[in-house]
């Protein structure tokens, strides 16, 4: 599926031109001002926002500030696209959390390269988190709002990690968030469903215990919420590329508790 870009531009001709340039590579959703853009963000998953600065009702600066301060979509990268080319304008935009600033008139190739770069950097961070036993959840935070959310989410999962019934519904209740909002936020930040994130967190905690504590493998599997040691071993191997026994051996100088 094409990644979705929200294009916020009040000039109809410019909106059409930019949409034509992007549509070959991305799914483009249009909004005429910041207020419309916020409505879209509240109802749809968006991968990136491109916004003009000079707009009625809510300008690009205010839109960027709103996006970056709202935990529901603070993770979404924002590109400011504007004819204002003063240094102070750039400083203001970047100070509000904008991820890039491109001046009009612009080369479409430059815009496409900037979009690809922002999305690719996020993809690499997500992959590193998923496949590294030691990468922390808050390593994928892009704003203070993201960091606060991820730290609270990680603490909630860790505090309930031995609960074999921990799922998206229970997690949403513990986080005091709606199920849909929680699902969308986690999916956007990590490319994982809440249930997948819970499972990876279980496996990362297991790796920590296997490396540092004098525990048997089956004891660790129970401590991180697995009913079956066989499923635990299979999932650990799939996630980190080695069995719990081999991982434990590598961390204990060749010795492992294989029960």
Secondary structure as GFF3:
##gff-version 3
##sequence-region A 1 259
A	DSSP	beta_strand	4	8	.	.	.	ID=ss1
A	DSSP	alpha_helix	12	23	.	.	.	ID=ss2
A	DSSP	beta_strand	27	31	.	.	.	ID=ss3
A	DSSP	alpha_helix	34	43	.	.	.	ID=ss4
A	DSSP	beta_strand	48	52	.	.	.	ID=ss5
A	DSSP	alpha_helix	60	69	.	.	.	ID=ss6
A	DSSP	beta_strand	77	82	.	.	.	ID=ss7
A	DSSP	alpha_helix	87	95	.	.	.	ID=ss8
A	DSSP	beta_strand	100	103	.	.	.	ID=ss9
A	DSSP	alpha_helix	108	131	.	.	.	ID=ss10
A	DSSP	three_ten_helix	137	140	.	.	.	ID=ss11
A	DSSP	alpha_helix	144	159	.	.	.	ID=ss12
A	DSSP	alpha_helix	168	175	.	.	.	ID=ss13
A	DSSP	alpha_helix	179	190	.	.	.	ID=ss14
A	DSSP	alpha_helix	194	212	.	.	.	ID=ss15
A	DSSP	alpha_helix	217	223	.	.	.	ID=ss16
A	DSSP	alpha_helix	229	240	.	.	.	ID=ss17
A	DSSP	alpha_helix	244	251	.	.	.	ID=ss18
###
